Amino acid sequence: MTLQVKWDGIYRNRAVEPPRAVAVLAEFSHLLPQHGSALDLACGRGGNALLLARHGLDTWAWDISPVAIEQLQQTARACHLTIHAEVRDVEAAVFEPGRFDVIVVSRFLARSISDAIMLALKPGGLLFYQTFTREKVTSFGPNNPDFLLTEGELLSLFEPLKTLVYREEGRVGDVARGLRNEALLIGQRRP
């Protein structure tokens, strides 16, 4: 089964509820620029793209699943938002250097494109990243270690960026509260 077929099936069979932005973007949207271009990478149904477009950014959204892209386009039309949603295999995509003011990546991990993501940011551009960790407290998220961050890995993958926000709570304290199973980072490309 190809990745596209896998994800088409997931999106086709998923209960239809309004897509929402992940915590790293929703909680820190005050850091977004007032104008510019944004990319929701591996966007799925586009909760992040919808927030970016509502914020007034010229928003692009890429995903391998035509089903997810069609669902995003329908939602954007219903909300009277313009989003440039495209079917793309993001692991094989060509990233134009210095193209985006903002890139958001959520619940997706392809270590091989980390450098390309950073280079696709304009100087001063922001990366909002949130994905799953190996240190889990529930079964939520993938089990394959290839798609799970090791402790502190998000910081090292994007070490050239200026770290503005980082959060990884692991199993410390009351595991029924807080951000568990995931790490988040906001980094800024240095001018």
JOGIWO-V80212 format. One record per run of one state. SS is the DSSP state (H for helix, E for strand, - for the rest). FROM is the first residue (numbers start at 1). LEN is the number of residues. Records with the same first field share a line. If there is no record, write none. Layout:
BEGIN
SS: FROM-LEN, FROM-LEN
END
This chain:
BEGIN
-: 1-2, 14-9, 28-1, 32-5, 42-5, 55-3, 64-2, 79-4, 88-12, 107-4, 134-11, 148-1, 150-3, 158-4, 169-13, 189-3
H: 3-11, 23-5, 29-3, 47-8, 66-13, 111-10, 145-3, 153-5
E: 37-5, 58-6, 83-5, 100-7, 121-13, 149-1, 162-7, 182-7
END
